[in-house]
Amino acid sequence: MALKLSVDSLDALEENLRPLYEEKDGKFVLAVDGYEDPTPTKKALESARRAERAMKQEIDKWKTLGKTPEEISALQEKLEELETLKLESKGDFETLKAQWLEKNQGTITKAQKEAADAKAEVAKLTQEREQDRLNGMIDRAIVAAKGRMGPLRAIVRSLVRIEHEDGQVKFVVQDENGQPRFNLSGPNDGKPMTIPELLADLAQSDEYAGNFEGSGASGSGAKPGNTGNGKPNPLGVKRKSDIGPGREGARKLAAFMDSFTSPEEGQKAYLALPD
C-alpha cells in the first residue's frame, strides 16, 4: 500500500503508520528525510506569473493607444487645464476654489504655520523689549531715589504691570491687590502714580524706609569714572547722560552698577556723576 504524503487526521491511518507522520499547518505530513514541501515555491512562482501577466496587459494597453506613459501623463495635465477653463467659462468659481485648495493644502498649511511662528516670535521680542524698558525705568528711579537696588528692584517690579492702550505700552503702578494706584495728595492728587512717585511713597512707609538712604547722605562712595575698588571704569561713564535712554541705557546702567563692589557703591558713584 502506498503511503499518502499528507492526511487531515491520523484516524485515517493504521496504528503502525501513525508515528511516521508529523503535524504541520493543521495537517499530518509524512516525515521524509531530505524532503522539502514544494507548496511555498509553487505559490511564489504563481504570484510571479500573475505579476508578469498583469504587466503584459498594461503594456498591451499602451501599445493600443500608441502613446508612451510620458505622453499619456502630459495629456492628463492638458485635460485638467481644459477642465479648469470649462469651469471658468461657466463661472463655477466655488468648484475651482475647492480644487485649488485641495491641490495646495500642504503649501497653505505650511505658510499658516510659518506666519503663526513669525507672529509668536515678534510677540516674544516685543515683550522682551518692554520688560527691558521697564527694568531700566525702575533701576533709574531707584538710583534717583537713593534706594538700595538689590531689595527694591524686586519690590517695585512686583508693583508695576505692563498694559497696552491704543497700540501703546503703559506701565501701571498697582497695589498689593492688583488695583491701579493713585496719588492721594500733592500736585498730582487723584492721578495715576508713576514709578518715581511709587518709590517716594515707599521711602515714607515704615516697611520699606530702611531700603533708602537718609536725606543727609551724599554720593561720595566712588569717584566718577572709577569702580569701587579703584580700577578705571571700563564703560567710560563720566556723566549721567553717558548712560543713555531705552533698552541699551538700562543695560549700560546695570553694567555700571555691577562694576562696583556693591550695589550701594555703584549707586553712590552714579549719583556723584554730573548730569
VOZA-355289 format. One record per residue (C-alpha): x, y, z; residue number from 1; residue in one letter. Coordinates in steps of 0.25 Angstrom, whole numbers, plus 5000, padded with zeros to 4 digits. Example, Ala and Ser with C-alpha at 12.3 -4.5 7.8 and 13.67 -1.06 7.14 Angstrom:
2
<px=5049; py=4982; pz=5031; fifi=1; figu=A>;
<px=5055; py=4996; pz=5029; fifi=2; figu=S>;
//
This chain:
275
<px=5000; py=5000; pz=5000; fifi=1; figu=M>;
<px=5005; py=5014; pz=4996; fifi=2; figu=A>;
<px=5007; py=5024; pz=5007; fifi=3; figu=L>;
<px=5000; py=5037; pz=5006; fifi=4; figu=K>;
<px=5008; py=5050; pz=5006; fifi=5; figu=L>;
<px=4998; py=5057; pz=5016; fifi=6; figu=S>;
<px=4985; py=5054; pz=5023; fifi=7; figu=V>;
<px=4975; py=5062; pz=5030; fifi=8; figu=D>;
<px=4974; py=5053; pz=5042; fifi=9; figu=S>;
<px=4983; py=5041; pz=5048; fifi=10; figu=L>;
<px=4970; py=5033; pz=5049; fifi=11; figu=D>;
<px=4970; py=5030; pz=5035; fifi=12; figu=A>;
<px=4983; py=5023; pz=5036; fifi=13; figu=L>;
<px=4987; py=5009; pz=5042; fifi=14; figu=E>;
<px=4992; py=5009; pz=5056; fifi=15; figu=E>;
<px=5006; py=5005; pz=5052; fifi=16; figu=N>;
<px=5007; py=5016; pz=5042; fifi=17; figu=L>;
<px=5003; py=5028; pz=5050; fifi=18; figu=R>;
<px=5017; py=5030; pz=5056; fifi=19; figu=P>;
<px=5022; py=5033; pz=5042; fifi=20; figu=L>;
<px=5014; py=5046; pz=5041; fifi=21; figu=Y>;
<px=5016; py=5059; pz=5048; fifi=22; figu=E>;
<px=5007; py=5071; pz=5049; fifi=23; figu=E>;
<px=5009; py=5083; pz=5041; fifi=24; figu=K>;
<px=5000; py=5095; pz=5037; fifi=25; figu=D>;
<px=4988; py=5087; pz=5042; fifi=26; figu=G>;
<px=4990; py=5074; pz=5035; fifi=27; figu=K>;
<px=4999; py=5062; pz=5037; fifi=28; figu=F>;
<px=5010; py=5061; pz=5027; fifi=29; figu=V>;
<px=5019; py=5049; pz=5025; fifi=30; figu=L>;
<px=5033; py=5051; pz=5031; fifi=31; figu=A>;
<px=5043; py=5048; pz=5020; fifi=32; figu=V>;
<px=5057; py=5052; pz=5022; fifi=33; figu=D>;
<px=5062; py=5062; pz=5011; fifi=34; figu=G>;
<px=5048; py=5065; pz=5006; fifi=35; figu=Y>;
<px=5044; py=5080; pz=5004; fifi=36; figu=E>;
<px=5030; py=5083; pz=5003; fifi=37; figu=D>;
<px=5028; py=5090; pz=4989; fifi=38; figu=P>;
<px=5016; py=5097; pz=4992; fifi=39; figu=T>;
<px=5023; py=5111; pz=4996; fifi=40; figu=P>;
<px=5031; py=5110; pz=4984; fifi=41; figu=T>;
<px=5019; py=5108; pz=4975; fifi=42; figu=K>;
<px=5011; py=5119; pz=4981; fifi=43; figu=K>;
<px=5023; py=5129; pz=4979; fifi=44; figu=A>;
<px=5024; py=5124; pz=4965; fifi=45; figu=L>;
<px=5009; py=5126; pz=4962; fifi=46; figu=E>;
<px=5010; py=5140; pz=4968; fifi=47; figu=S>;
<px=5021; py=5144; pz=4959; fifi=48; figu=A>;
<px=5014; py=5139; pz=4947; fifi=49; figu=R>;
<px=5001; py=5147; pz=4951; fifi=50; figu=R>;
<px=5010; py=5159; pz=4952; fifi=51; figu=A>;
<px=5016; py=5157; pz=4939; fifi=52; figu=E>;
<px=5003; py=5155; pz=4932; fifi=53; figu=R>;
<px=4998; py=5168; pz=4938; fifi=54; figu=A>;
<px=5010; py=5175; pz=4933; fifi=55; figu=M>;
<px=5008; py=5170; pz=4919; fifi=56; figu=K>;
<px=4993; py=5174; pz=4919; fifi=57; figu=Q>;
<px=4997; py=5188; pz=4924; fifi=58; figu=E>;
<px=5008; py=5189; pz=4912; fifi=59; figu=I>;
<px=4997; py=5184; pz=4902; fifi=60; figu=D>;
<px=4988; py=5196; pz=4907; fifi=61; figu=K>;
<px=4999; py=5206; pz=4904; fifi=62; figu=W>;
<px=5002; py=5199; pz=4890; fifi=63; figu=K>;
<px=4987; py=5200; pz=4887; fifi=64; figu=T>;
<px=4987; py=5215; pz=4890; fifi=65; figu=L>;
<px=5000; py=5217; pz=4882; fifi=66; figu=G>;
<px=5005; py=5226; pz=4893; fifi=67; figu=K>;
<px=5017; py=5225; pz=4903; fifi=68; figu=T>;
<px=5014; py=5227; pz=4918; fifi=69; figu=P>;
<px=5020; py=5241; pz=4918; fifi=70; figu=E>;
<px=5011; py=5245; pz=4907; fifi=71; figu=E>;
<px=4999; py=5240; pz=4914; fifi=72; figu=I>;
<px=5003; py=5248; pz=4926; fifi=73; figu=S>;
<px=5004; py=5261; pz=4918; fifi=74; figu=A>;
<px=4991; py=5258; pz=4912; fifi=75; figu=L>;
<px=4985; py=5256; pz=4926; fifi=76; figu=Q>;
<px=4990; py=5270; pz=4930; fifi=77; figu=E>;
<px=4985; py=5276; pz=4918; fifi=78; figu=K>;
<px=4971; py=5271; pz=4921; fifi=79; figu=L>;
<px=4972; py=5277; pz=4935; fifi=80; figu=E>;
<px=4975; py=5290; pz=4929; fifi=81; figu=E>;
<px=4963; py=5289; pz=4919; fifi=82; figu=L>;
<px=4954; py=5285; pz=4931; fifi=83; figu=E>;
<px=4959; py=5298; pz=4938; fifi=84; figu=T>;
<px=4956; py=5306; pz=4926; fifi=85; figu=L>;
<px=4942; py=5300; pz=4925; fifi=86; figu=K>;
<px=4939; py=5303; pz=4939; fifi=87; figu=L>;
<px=4944; py=5317; pz=4938; fifi=88; figu=E>;
<px=4935; py=5320; pz=4926; fifi=89; figu=S>;
<px=4923; py=5315; pz=4934; fifi=90; figu=K>;
<px=4926; py=5324; pz=4946; fifi=91; figu=G>;
<px=4927; py=5312; pz=4955; fifi=92; figu=D>;
<px=4938; py=5318; pz=4964; fifi=93; figu=F>;
<px=4934; py=5311; pz=4976; fifi=94; figu=E>;
<px=4938; py=5298; pz=4970; fifi=95; figu=T>;
<px=4951; py=5304; pz=4965; fifi=96; figu=L>;
<px=4954; py=5309; pz=4979; fifi=97; figu=K>;
<px=4951; py=5295; pz=4985; fifi=98; figu=A>;
<px=4960; py=5289; pz=4975; fifi=99; figu=Q>;
<px=4971; py=5299; pz=4977; fifi=100; figu=W>;
<px=4970; py=5298; pz=4992; fifi=101; figu=L>;
<px=4971; py=5283; pz=4991; fifi=102; figu=E>;
<px=4983; py=5283; pz=4982; fifi=103; figu=K>;
<px=4991; py=5293; pz=4990; fifi=104; figu=N>;
<px=4986; py=5289; pz=5004; fifi=105; figu=Q>;
<px=5000; py=5285; pz=5008; fifi=106; figu=G>;
<px=5006; py=5299; pz=5004; fifi=107; figu=T>;
<px=4995; py=5306; pz=5011; fifi=108; figu=I>;
<px=4997; py=5299; pz=5024; fifi=109; figu=T>;
<px=5012; py=5301; pz=5023; fifi=110; figu=K>;
<px=5010; py=5316; pz=5021; fifi=111; figu=A>;
<px=5000; py=5317; pz=5032; fifi=112; figu=Q>;
<px=5010; py=5311; pz=5042; fifi=113; figu=K>;
<px=5021; py=5320; pz=5037; fifi=114; figu=E>;
<px=5012; py=5332; pz=5039; fifi=115; figu=A>;
<px=5008; py=5327; pz=5053; fifi=116; figu=A>;
<px=5022; py=5325; pz=5057; fifi=117; figu=D>;
<px=5027; py=5338; pz=5052; fifi=118; figu=A>;
<px=5015; py=5345; pz=5060; fifi=119; figu=K>;
<px=5019; py=5338; pz=5072; fifi=120; figu=A>;
<px=5034; py=5342; pz=5071; fifi=121; figu=E>;
<px=5030; py=5356; pz=5069; fifi=122; figu=V>;
<px=5021; py=5356; pz=5081; fifi=123; figu=A>;
<px=5033; py=5350; pz=5089; fifi=124; figu=K>;
<px=5043; py=5360; pz=5085; fifi=125; figu=L>;
<px=5033; py=5371; pz=5087; fifi=126; figu=T>;
<px=5030; py=5366; pz=5101; fifi=127; figu=Q>;
<px=5045; py=5365; pz=5104; fifi=128; figu=E>;
<px=5048; py=5380; pz=5099; fifi=129; figu=R>;
<px=5036; py=5384; pz=5108; fifi=130; figu=E>;
<px=5042; py=5377; pz=5120; fifi=131; figu=Q>;
<px=5056; py=5383; pz=5118; fifi=132; figu=D>;
<px=5050; py=5397; pz=5116; fifi=133; figu=R>;
<px=5042; py=5395; pz=5129; fifi=134; figu=L>;
<px=5054; py=5389; pz=5137; fifi=135; figu=N>;
<px=5062; py=5401; pz=5132; fifi=136; figu=G>;
<px=5052; py=5411; pz=5137; fifi=137; figu=M>;
<px=5051; py=5404; pz=5151; fifi=138; figu=I>;
<px=5066; py=5404; pz=5152; fifi=139; figu=D>;
<px=5068; py=5419; pz=5149; fifi=140; figu=R>;
<px=5057; py=5422; pz=5158; fifi=141; figu=A>;
<px=5063; py=5414; pz=5170; fifi=142; figu=I>;
<px=5076; py=5421; pz=5167; fifi=143; figu=V>;
<px=5070; py=5435; pz=5167; fifi=144; figu=A>;
<px=5062; py=5432; pz=5180; fifi=145; figu=A>;
<px=5075; py=5427; pz=5187; fifi=146; figu=K>;
<px=5069; py=5414; pz=5189; fifi=147; figu=G>;
<px=5076; py=5400; pz=5190; fifi=148; figu=R>;
<px=5076; py=5394; pz=5177; fifi=149; figu=M>;
<px=5076; py=5379; pz=5182; fifi=150; figu=G>;
<px=5064; py=5379; pz=5190; fifi=151; figu=P>;
<px=5056; py=5390; pz=5183; fifi=152; figu=L>;
<px=5057; py=5385; pz=5169; fifi=153; figu=R>;
<px=5048; py=5372; pz=5172; fifi=154; figu=A>;
<px=5039; py=5380; pz=5181; fifi=155; figu=I>;
<px=5036; py=5391; pz=5171; fifi=156; figu=V>;
<px=5035; py=5381; pz=5159; fifi=157; figu=R>;
<px=5024; py=5373; pz=5167; fifi=158; figu=S>;
<px=5016; py=5386; pz=5168; fifi=159; figu=L>;
<px=5017; py=5390; pz=5153; fifi=160; figu=V>;
<px=5010; py=5383; pz=5142; fifi=161; figu=R>;
<px=5010; py=5385; pz=5127; fifi=162; figu=I>;
<px=4998; py=5389; pz=5119; fifi=163; figu=E>;
<px=4994; py=5393; pz=5105; fifi=164; figu=H>;
<px=4985; py=5404; pz=5101; fifi=165; figu=E>;
<px=4983; py=5408; pz=5086; fifi=166; figu=D>;
<px=4995; py=5401; pz=5082; fifi=167; figu=G>;
<px=5004; py=5408; pz=5092; fifi=168; figu=Q>;
<px=5010; py=5401; pz=5104; fifi=169; figu=V>;
<px=5007; py=5406; pz=5118; fifi=170; figu=K>;
<px=5014; py=5404; pz=5132; fifi=171; figu=F>;
<px=5003; py=5403; pz=5142; fifi=172; figu=V>;
<px=5006; py=5404; pz=5157; fifi=173; figu=V>;
<px=4997; py=5395; pz=5165; fifi=174; figu=Q>;
<px=4995; py=5392; pz=5180; fifi=175; figu=D>;
<px=4996; py=5378; pz=5186; fifi=176; figu=E>;
<px=4982; py=5374; pz=5181; fifi=177; figu=N>;
<px=4986; py=5378; pz=5167; fifi=178; figu=G>;
<px=4977; py=5391; pz=5166; fifi=179; figu=Q>;
<px=4983; py=5403; pz=5160; fifi=180; figu=P>;
<px=4990; py=5412; pz=5170; fifi=181; figu=R>;
<px=4987; py=5427; pz=5170; fifi=182; figu=F>;
<px=4993; py=5439; pz=5177; fifi=183; figu=N>;
<px=4985; py=5443; pz=5190; fifi=184; figu=L>;
<px=4992; py=5457; pz=5192; fifi=185; figu=S>;
<px=5001; py=5467; pz=5185; fifi=186; figu=G>;
<px=5000; py=5474; pz=5172; fifi=187; figu=P>;
<px=4997; py=5460; pz=5165; fifi=188; figu=N>;
<px=4986; py=5457; pz=5175; fifi=189; figu=D>;
<px=4976; py=5447; pz=5168; fifi=190; figu=G>;
<px=4985; py=5444; pz=5157; fifi=191; figu=K>;
<px=4991; py=5430; pz=5154; fifi=192; figu=P>;
<px=5004; py=5428; pz=5162; fifi=193; figu=M>;
<px=5017; py=5428; pz=5154; fifi=194; figu=T>;
<px=5029; py=5419; pz=5157; fifi=195; figu=I>;
<px=5037; py=5431; pz=5163; fifi=196; figu=P>;
<px=5025; py=5434; pz=5172; fifi=197; figu=E>;
<px=5023; py=5420; pz=5176; fifi=198; figu=L>;
<px=5038; py=5420; pz=5181; fifi=199; figu=L>;
<px=5035; py=5433; pz=5188; fifi=200; figu=A>;
<px=5023; py=5427; pz=5195; fifi=201; figu=D>;
<px=5031; py=5414; pz=5199; fifi=202; figu=L>;
<px=5042; py=5423; pz=5205; fifi=203; figu=A>;
<px=5032; py=5429; pz=5214; fifi=204; figu=Q>;
<px=5026; py=5415; pz=5219; fifi=205; figu=S>;
<px=5031; py=5408; pz=5231; fifi=206; figu=D>;
<px=5032; py=5395; pz=5224; fifi=207; figu=E>;
<px=5041; py=5400; pz=5213; fifi=208; figu=Y>;
<px=5048; py=5412; pz=5218; fifi=209; figu=A>;
<px=5060; py=5404; pz=5222; fifi=210; figu=G>;
<px=5064; py=5402; pz=5208; fifi=211; figu=N>;
<px=5066; py=5417; pz=5205; fifi=212; figu=F>;
<px=5078; py=5426; pz=5210; fifi=213; figu=E>;
<px=5075; py=5437; pz=5219; fifi=214; figu=G>;
<px=5073; py=5451; pz=5213; fifi=215; figu=S>;
<px=5087; py=5455; pz=5218; fifi=216; figu=G>;
<px=5094; py=5444; pz=5210; fifi=217; figu=A>;
<px=5103; py=5449; pz=5199; fifi=218; figu=S>;
<px=5109; py=5441; pz=5187; fifi=219; figu=G>;
<px=5123; py=5441; pz=5192; fifi=220; figu=S>;
<px=5126; py=5426; pz=5191; fifi=221; figu=G>;
<px=5134; py=5425; pz=5178; fifi=222; figu=A>;
<px=5139; py=5435; pz=5168; fifi=223; figu=K>;
<px=5133; py=5437; pz=5155; fifi=224; figu=P>;
<px=5139; py=5428; pz=5145; fifi=225; figu=G>;
<px=5145; py=5418; pz=5155; fifi=226; figu=N>;
<px=5140; py=5406; pz=5161; fifi=227; figu=T>;
<px=5139; py=5404; pz=5176; fifi=228; figu=G>;
<px=5152; py=5396; pz=5176; fifi=229; figu=N>;
<px=5159; py=5408; pz=5170; fifi=230; figu=G>;
<px=5160; py=5401; pz=5156; fifi=231; figu=K>;
<px=5157; py=5410; pz=5144; fifi=232; figu=P>;
<px=5142; py=5409; pz=5140; fifi=233; figu=N>;
<px=5142; py=5400; pz=5127; fifi=234; figu=P>;
<px=5130; py=5407; pz=5122; fifi=235; figu=L>;
<px=5136; py=5421; pz=5121; fifi=236; figu=G>;
<px=5123; py=5427; pz=5128; fifi=237; figu=V>;
<px=5127; py=5441; pz=5133; fifi=238; figu=K>;
<px=5113; py=5447; pz=5134; fifi=239; figu=R>;
<px=5099; py=5442; pz=5135; fifi=240; figu=K>;
<px=5096; py=5445; pz=5121; fifi=241; figu=S>;
<px=5106; py=5435; pz=5116; fifi=242; figu=D>;
<px=5097; py=5424; pz=5121; fifi=243; figu=I>;
<px=5086; py=5428; pz=5111; fifi=244; figu=G>;
<px=5071; py=5424; pz=5110; fifi=245; figu=P>;
<px=5064; py=5412; pz=5105; fifi=246; figu=G>;
<px=5068; py=5397; pz=5105; fifi=247; figu=R>;
<px=5083; py=5400; pz=5103; fifi=248; figu=E>;
<px=5082; py=5410; pz=5114; fifi=249; figu=G>;
<px=5076; py=5400; pz=5124; fifi=250; figu=A>;
<px=5087; py=5390; pz=5121; fifi=251; figu=R>;
<px=5098; py=5400; pz=5122; fifi=252; figu=K>;
<px=5093; py=5405; pz=5135; fifi=253; figu=L>;
<px=5092; py=5391; pz=5140; fifi=254; figu=A>;
<px=5107; py=5388; pz=5136; fifi=255; figu=A>;
<px=5111; py=5401; pz=5142; fifi=256; figu=F>;
<px=5105; py=5397; pz=5155; fifi=257; figu=M>;
<px=5111; py=5383; pz=5154; fifi=258; figu=D>;
<px=5125; py=5388; pz=5152; fifi=259; figu=S>;
<px=5125; py=5393; pz=5167; fifi=260; figu=F>;
<px=5128; py=5384; pz=5179; fifi=261; figu=T>;
<px=5114; py=5386; pz=5184; fifi=262; figu=S>;
<px=5100; py=5392; pz=5179; fifi=263; figu=P>;
<px=5102; py=5403; pz=5189; fifi=264; figu=E>;
<px=5115; py=5407; pz=5184; fifi=265; figu=E>;
<px=5110; py=5407; pz=5170; fifi=266; figu=G>;
<px=5098; py=5415; pz=5174; fifi=267; figu=Q>;
<px=5107; py=5426; pz=5181; fifi=268; figu=K>;
<px=5116; py=5426; pz=5168; fifi=269; figu=A>;
<px=5104; py=5429; pz=5159; fifi=270; figu=Y>;
<px=5098; py=5440; pz=5168; fifi=271; figu=L>;
<px=5112; py=5446; pz=5168; fifi=272; figu=A>;
<px=5113; py=5447; pz=5153; fifi=273; figu=L>;
<px=5109; py=5461; pz=5147; fifi=274; figu=P>;
<px=5097; py=5462; pz=5138; fifi=275; figu=D>;
//
